[in-house]
Amino acid sequence: MKYRRRAEIVDAVQWWKVGDHPAVVCYGGGRWICRQCGRVNMDHGLVKMVNEPICPGDWVVKARNRGLFIMKPAEFEAEYEKV
């Protein structure tokens, strides 16, 4: 889907599980509870290109001038509108 931030149009996908976005792989490694969302590690993914974990519900955003990055839902909704 396409979303607009002021004068910038980006591609964005809200991530819920492995398979929702090709840049996200399964995040393993031990058993822990996420401090940001309170879910177990097996519910999370790892965004390969930026080597960052992603929580269910976060947005994977691809912008021309900034590449690929992750945004929390509230931050995404405050900055972008659907095109």
Backbone hydrogen bonds, N-H to C=O, Kabsch-Sander energy under -0.5 kcal/mol:
donor,donor_aa,acceptor,acceptor_aa,energy
3,Y,10,V,-2.1
4,R,81,E,-3.5
5,R,8,E,-4.3
6,R,4,R,-0.5
8,E,5,R,-3.9
10,V,3,Y,-2.8
11,D,62,K,-1.9
12,A,1,M,-1.5
13,V,60,V,-2.0
15,W,13,V,-0.6
15,W,58,D,-3.3
20,D,17,K,-2.1
24,V,21,H,-1.7
25,V,46,L,-2.6
27,Y,44,H,-1.4
28,G,26,C,-0.7
34,C,39,R,-2.9
38,G,34,C,-1.6
41,N,32,W,-1.7
43,D,40,V,-1.9
44,H,41,N,-1.9
45,G,54,I,-2.0
46,L,25,V,-2.5
47,V,52,E,-3.1
48,K,23,A,-2.8
48,K,46,L,-0.9
50,V,47,V,-0.7
51,N,47,V,-1.5
52,E,47,V,-1.1
54,I,45,G,-2.5
57,G,15,W,-4.2
58,D,55,C,-2.1
59,W,71,M,-3.1
60,V,13,V,-2.8
61,V,59,W,-0.6
61,V,69,F,-3.1
62,K,11,D,-2.9
63,A,61,V,-0.5
63,A,67,G,-2.8
67,G,63,A,-2.0
69,F,61,V,-2.5
71,M,59,W,-2.2
76,F,72,K,-2.5
77,E,73,P,-2.7
78,A,74,A,-1.6
79,E,75,E,-1.2
79,E,76,F,-0.6
80,Y,76,F,-2.3
81,E,4,R,-2.3
83,V,2,K,-1.9
